[in-house]
Amino acid sequence: MITRFLSRTALIGIGIMLSVFIAVAVWFEPVVRPIATKHHLSELTGFASADFSVASSVTLPNGLLILNPASDVYQQLTPITETTLSYSGEKWLYAESDSLIVMEKEGAMLEDVSFFRRMTLVVLTFFYLVMVVVHWYNVRRIKKALRPFRVQALAYAEGDFSTRIKNEATLTSEFALSFNRMARQLDQRMVQLDQRNQIFNHVLNAMSDGVLAVNVDKAILVSNNQAERVMCLFHDDAAEPTSIPSAFSPLIDRARDDNNLIKHTVVKHGRHYAMVFSPLVKKDQVIGVVVLLRDVTEEVQLNELRELFVANVSHELRTPISLLQGYSEAIVDGVAETKEDQQELAQVILDESERMGRLVNDLLDLAKIKSGHIELNKEWYPVNEFVKRITGKFAHKARETDVQVESDVEPYIGALLFDYDRLEQVFTNLIDNALRYTESGKITVRVSKQTKMITFDVIDTGAGMDAANLPFLFERFYKADKARTRNKTGTGLGLAIAKEMVEAHAGTISVKSEVGQGTTFTITLPIIDE
């Protein structure tokens, strides 16, 4: 651009010089001739006033003709104007006094004017050539000085701000300083923008919700990994996983055209998705739509669990209360006449009361654990002895159900600091559950030691569970399969309490299961140094 500017400046200069040449050629003589005539007449007047005389006529070397007014030559003069006359067929300039007439050919004066014009043109031509040479030199010098700037500008355009222009004492030194300062500032700004983009991308991809923004033509501007995964589920064409699914298009159109927030819930592949479509507005004009995609499957299932919890508690309480009421009325009304009948009714009332007590106690224990008010009475106890006592409790019951309960404890495990009663409650619940759902086979309590922790595995060869139920297995009153748990006694709070008890010991509990292959509950407890 600068080179183009210099070339344009050079063309303007050439145009000006050509205009000057034309002006000199056309208007020089009309302008200079009166001045030259006046100058020559002044000289002639000076000669005419000189104090000397001639007899007839005298021609001087410089071309001047001096006449005596009384001579015969004077009679041949023909006046033209006050300053010119005609003699011998030529035009002369003249000046006269009482004794002399001084004459000069007008052509001589015109030759002087022509000579002066030629000299003027020569000088102008010389200066023009000098100017061209100087301009050519300056253009080359400036182009050479600007070449590094062009190279750097191309590098900056490609995003490379690391190089700098050498700051030499040239005509572009100040420009180089400014250019390098600009490069440093741009480099800092680009680094900041890159860091902000990285932070933005990390934050965006760390979100559990899917987020994407589209323009008015529904082209994706921004999206995170979760949004792309959700869109893949909705795509009919797997070849375009990053384009807007057809199911989203009408909702995006509504949000864009109505400039309103649109909420929508849809079920896809067994998962529940809540979608929010919000118009993206800039200067009162909708420029796109922001879409929020959230997998609310767990929330839906938790809501179902809450409803199921209320129903289960109501059911668990209603049944014993009904029995208590019915059998109490039977005793009061004298339906049970014999002592044996009355004792039988009283036993049912006692059993149902104990059942209600267990349910209430389980709920209270769970509430205490959740609120952090539970107290653990930890003592050192040998792990091997603990496992033997737990498995021994179920020996008789296991033989009745054709199930073998055994233990597999690594030697030299030693003692562990824990609350015996609480962990006994946990393992009793796990083994009792295993016995309920294992028709035949065996249940193994395996104990192993790793660095800083002891692992307990309760393994059964029972019916197993579907993997979809495992994330909710430790929820209160959750039942993986209603048919599976029919006619099985229990409050439905055992695994929820077990999880809280283990976590109160700073441990973890997990489950693996496969339908028809059995279930494994794994408990890890930290080893605390004495």
N, C-alpha and C positions, 0 to 999 in steps of 0.2 A: 504494500500500500504506500509506504514511504517512497519507494523507488518510482512508483507511478506518479506520486505527487511531484517528485523532483523532475521527472520527464515532462509532466504537464507544465511545471514552472519554466523549464527550458523552452518549450514551444511558445509560451507566452512571451518570453524574452526575445525569441527570434521574431515573433510577430511585431513586437514593439520596435525592434531594430529595422525591420523591413518598412514599417510605417515611417520611421525617421528618414530612411533612405528616400522613400517616395516623396516625403515632404521637402527634403533638401533638393531633390531633382526638379520638383514642380514649382515650389514657392520660393526657392532660394533667390533666383535672379529678380523677381518682382519686389522682393523685400530689400535686397542688398543694393540693387541698382540706384535708387534715390539717394541712399547713403553715400555710395561711391561717387555719384555725380556731384553731390554737395561738397564732398571732400576735394575732388578735382577742381571745382570752381573756386574753392577757397584758395587752392594753390595758385590758380591762374590770376586771381585777384591780387595775390601777393606779388606776383611778377609784374603785373600791370602798374602797381603803385611804386615800383622800384624807381630810383632816381637815375635813370640812364635813358638814352635815345638811340634810334637807328635811322639811317637815311631812307631805306625803302622797306626791306624785309630781311629777317634772319631766322634760319632754321637751326634750332639747338639740337645737340646730340640726343637728348631725351625725347625728341619728336615735337617739341613745342615750336610754334611759328609766331614770330614777333613782327608786327607791321607798324609802319608809320601811317597815321591817318591821312597824311598828305600824299601818300604814294599811289601809283596807278593800281597796285594790287588791291588796295582798299576798295576801289570802285567795282571790283569783281565779286565782292561779298554780298550774299543775299541772306538777310536775317530771317530766321524761322520762328524762334521764340526769343524771350529775353535773354536766354543763356545759350542758345544754339543758332548756328547759321550754316549756310551752304557755300562751299568753295571747292572748285575743281571737281564737281560732281560728288563730293563727300560731305558728311555731316560733321560739324565741328562744335566743340564747346569753346566759349570765349569769355574774356573779361577785358574791359577797356578803361583807359584813363584819358586825360587830355592829350597825352603825347604818345601813348602806346596802345596797341591791341594785341593781347596774348591769346593764342588759339591752340587747341589740342584736339586731335581727331577723337571723335566719340568711340570709334572702334578700339582705340588703345585702352580707353577706360573700360570698355566691355571685356577686353581681353583680361584685364586685371580681375574683373568680377568673375569671369569664367575660371581663371586660375585659382582664385580663392575658393570657388565652389568645388573644384577638383581636389584641392588640398583638404577641404572639409570632409569630402567623401572618403579620401584616403585615410584621414585620421579616424573617422567613424568606423571604417572597415577594419582598421587596425584594432581599435578598441573592441569591436564586435568579435574579431577572431580571438583576442585575448580573453574576452568574457566566455566564449565557447570553450576554450581550453581550460580555463579556471573551473567552469561549470562541469565539464567532463571529469576533471580531476577530483572535484568535490563529490560528484556522484559516485565515482569509483571508491573514493575514500569512505563515504557514508555507507555504501553498499557493503564494503568489506567490514566496516564497524558493526553493521546491523546483522551480518550473517550469523554470528553466535546467537543473537536474539531469535532469529527465525528457527534455528536448530532447537533452542530451548523451548520456544513456543510449541513446536511440534511434539517435543517430549512431554511438556505439560499437558497437551491435549490428550496424550495417551496415559496420563496419570502418573508420570515419573517426575517427582518434584525434588529428587535427591541431588541433582547436579546444579552447579552455580556458574555464572559468567565471571571470568577473571576481571577484576577491577583494576584496569590499567589507566594510566594518565592519558586518556584520549578524549575526544569530543563527546563520547558516550559514557564517560565514567559515572556521572550522576545518574544517567539513565540505567546503567548497570546496577548501581546501588539500589535504586528503586525497584528494578526488576528482581534482584535477588531478595530484597525485603518482601516483595510480593510473593515470591516463590516460597520463602520460609513460612509466611502467614498461610498461604494455601496448603502447604504441607501439614502445618499444625491443624488447620481446619479439616483437612481430609482425614487425618489421624483421629481427630475428635469425632467426625461423622462416622468413620469406620467403627470406632469403639461404641458409639451410640447405636449403630446398626447391629453390632454384635450383641450388645446388651438387650436391645429390642427383640432380636431373634431368639436369644436365650430365654428371655422372659416369656415371649409368645409361645415358644415350643415347650416351655416348662408348665404351661397351663394345662389343667386337666380338661378344660373345655375347648372345643374347636372354635376358632375365630378366623373369619375370612372377610375381605372387603372386595367388592366388585364395583366397576364403573357403570354408567348408565347403559352400556352395551353388554353388560353381564360378563365382561372380561375380568378375570381374577387379578387383583392388584396385590393383595397380601393374604397369606394363609399360613397356618401353623400345621405341624405334623398331625395333630389330632383331627383337625378339620379335613385334611386329605384322607385320613383313614376312614372317617365317617362318610365322605363323599364316595369313596371306593365301594362302600356297602350299598349305596343308593344308585350306583351306575349300572345301567343296563349294558353299556358297552365298556368292557374292561380295558379297551385300548386307549381310552381317554380318561384316566383316573383323576386328572387335575382340572377338568372342565366342570362347569356347573351342571349337576344332575337335573334331569327334566322335572323331577318332583319339586325342585326349588324354584324353578322359573316363574310360575304364576304368583308365588308368595313374594318374590323379589319385585315383580311388576307391581303388585298391590302396594308394597311399601314405598316404592319409587313414585308411582303415580298419585297415590293418596297422601304421601308425605306423612305417614302415620306408622306407629310401632305395631308390628304384626307378631302375634305369638301363636305357635302351632306345636302340636304334639303328634308324633307318629311312631308306629311300631314297625321295626324292620329286623328280620331274622331273629325274632324273639327278644330284641332289645328295645327299650323305650327311649326315645329321643325328644327332648324339648328344644324347640327352635325359636329364636327371636330375630326378627328382621327389622333393623332400624335404619331409616334413611340417613345418608351422609350429606349434610347441608353445608354449603359455603356461600356466603353473601346472599342468603335467602334463595339459593338455587340448589336443587338436589343434584349432586354430582356422582352419587353412587349409593350403595347399600352395604351396611355392616351386618354380617350374619353370625350369630352366636349359637353353637351346637353343643348341647350337653346331654351326656348319657345319664338318664335318670332311672335306669333299671334298678339300681340298688335302693334308691329312694322309694320307688314304687313298691319294691319288695319289703322294705322296712315299714312302710305304711300298712302293707298287708299284715306284717308281723305284729304291729301295734294292735290292729283290729283283731287279729287272731289271739293276741295276748289277753285282751279284754274278754273275748269270747271264752278262751280257755279257763281263765280265772273264774269267770262267772259259772262255767260248766263244772269246774272242779269244786267249787263251793256249793253250787246248787244241789248236786247229787248227794253229798253227805248231809246237807241241811234237810233235804227232803226225807232222807232215811231217818235222821234224828227225830224230825217232826212226826213221821209216820209211826215209828216204833215207840216213841214217847207216848203218843196218843193211844197206842194199843195197850200199853201198860196202865195208863190212867183210866181208860175205859174198861179195863178188866178183861180184855180179849185173851190175854195170857193167863189162864186160870191156874195152871200148875207152876210149881217153883222152877221146874226145869225150863218151861217155856219163858218164864220171866227172866231167868238167867241167860237164856239164848238171846232174847231181845236186848238185854242189857249189854251182852258181849258185842252185839252188832253196833249198839250205840257207842260203846267204848272204842271199837275199831275205827268207826267213822270219825269220832272225835280226834283220835290219834292221827288219822289221815289229814284232817283239817289242820291239826297242830303242825304236822310236818310241812304242809304247804305254806302255812303262815310263817313258820320258822325259816323255811327256804327263802321266802320273799324278804323276810327281815335280814337274813344273812346277806342276801344279794344287795339289798339297799345299804347295809353297813359297809360292805366292800366298796360299792360304787362311791360312797361318800367319804371313804378313807378312814372310817372309825373302827375298823376291825383291828383287834390286837392279836399278834402272833406270839405264842409261847415257844420259842425256839430252843431246842436242846440237841446235843450231839447224840446221834443214834446210829448203830451199824446198819448200813444199807442192806446187807445180806439178810439180817434178822428181820428187818422191816418187810422185805419182799416175801419172806417165808411166812410171816404172820398173815399178810394180806391174802396170799394165795391159799393158805390153809383154811381161811374162813369159808372159802367156796368149794372145798373138796367134796363135801357131802352133796351139796346142790348140783355140782358138776356131774357126779356119778349118776344122779337121778335123770339128767338130761343127756346122757351119753356123750358128754364133753369132757375132755381132759384139760385141767388147768395146771400149768407147770411154770417154773421159773428158770431163767438162764442168766446168772449173774457172774460177771467176770471176777476172777479172784483178786484179792488184795485191793478191793475198792475202798474198804475202810468205812469210817463214819462220815455222816453229813449233818450239818446244822439245819434243822427245820422244825416246824410245828407238827408233831406226830399226828395229833387228832385231825388237823386240817388236811394233811396229805393222805391220811388214811381215808378220809371222806372222799377225796378226789379219786383214788385208785379203786375204792369200793364201788363208786359210781361207774367208772370205766369198765371194770370187770363184770359188774352186774348187767350193764348194757350189752356187753359182748355175749354173755350167757343168754340173754333174751333173744338175740338175733342169730345165734349159732345153734342149728338143730343138732349137728354132730360135727366132730372134729376136735380141735384143740384151741386153747387160749394160752398164749405165752407172754410172760412178763420178762422182757429182756433188759438187762442193765449193762451199760458200757461206760467207760471213762475216757474222756478226752482232755485236752489241755484246759484247765480251769473250769471244767463243767462235767456233769454226769448226765447221761441220757437214759431215760426210761421209755421203752417201747411196749405198748399193750397191743398184741397182735392176735387177731381172731381169723378163723376161716369161714366166717358166716356169710350172710347174703350180700353184704357190701351195699354201697350207695352210689347214686349217680353223681358225677362230678359237679353238676349244676347246683347241688344242694350243699356242697362242702363250705362255701363262704359264709353260709348262714347257720351252720350247725351249732354254733355257740350262742345263738340268740335265745332269748327266753321263750319257752313254749314252742320253739320251732320243731316241726315234725317233717322229716324229709319225705316221707311217703305215708299218707293217711292209712292206706291199706296195710302197710308194713307195721304200723304201730297199733293196729286195732287189737283190743283185748290185752294190751301190754300195760301193766301198772306203772305208775310213776307220776311225778308232778310236772315233768317237762322243763325243770329248772336245773337239773343236775349238771349238764355240760356248761351252762352259763356260770354256775357257781364254781365248777372246776377251773374254768379259764381264769376267773378272778382270783381264786386261791393260788394258782400257780404264778400269776403275775405279781401277787403280793409277796411271793418268795423271790422276786426278781428273775423269774424263769419265763419260759415260753411253752405253749402247747399248740400242736398242729395235728392235722389229720390227713391221711391218704386212704382212698378207698376206690374200689372198682367192683361193679356189680358182678356177683357170682364168684368173686375172688377174695372177699374179706375186707377187713378194715384195720388200719394201724394208727393208733394215737401215740404221738411222740411228745414227751415232756423233757425239757432240758432245765437243769437247775445249776446255778453257779457254785463252785467250790470256794468256800470262805476259809482263809487261813486261820489257824487257831492263834 
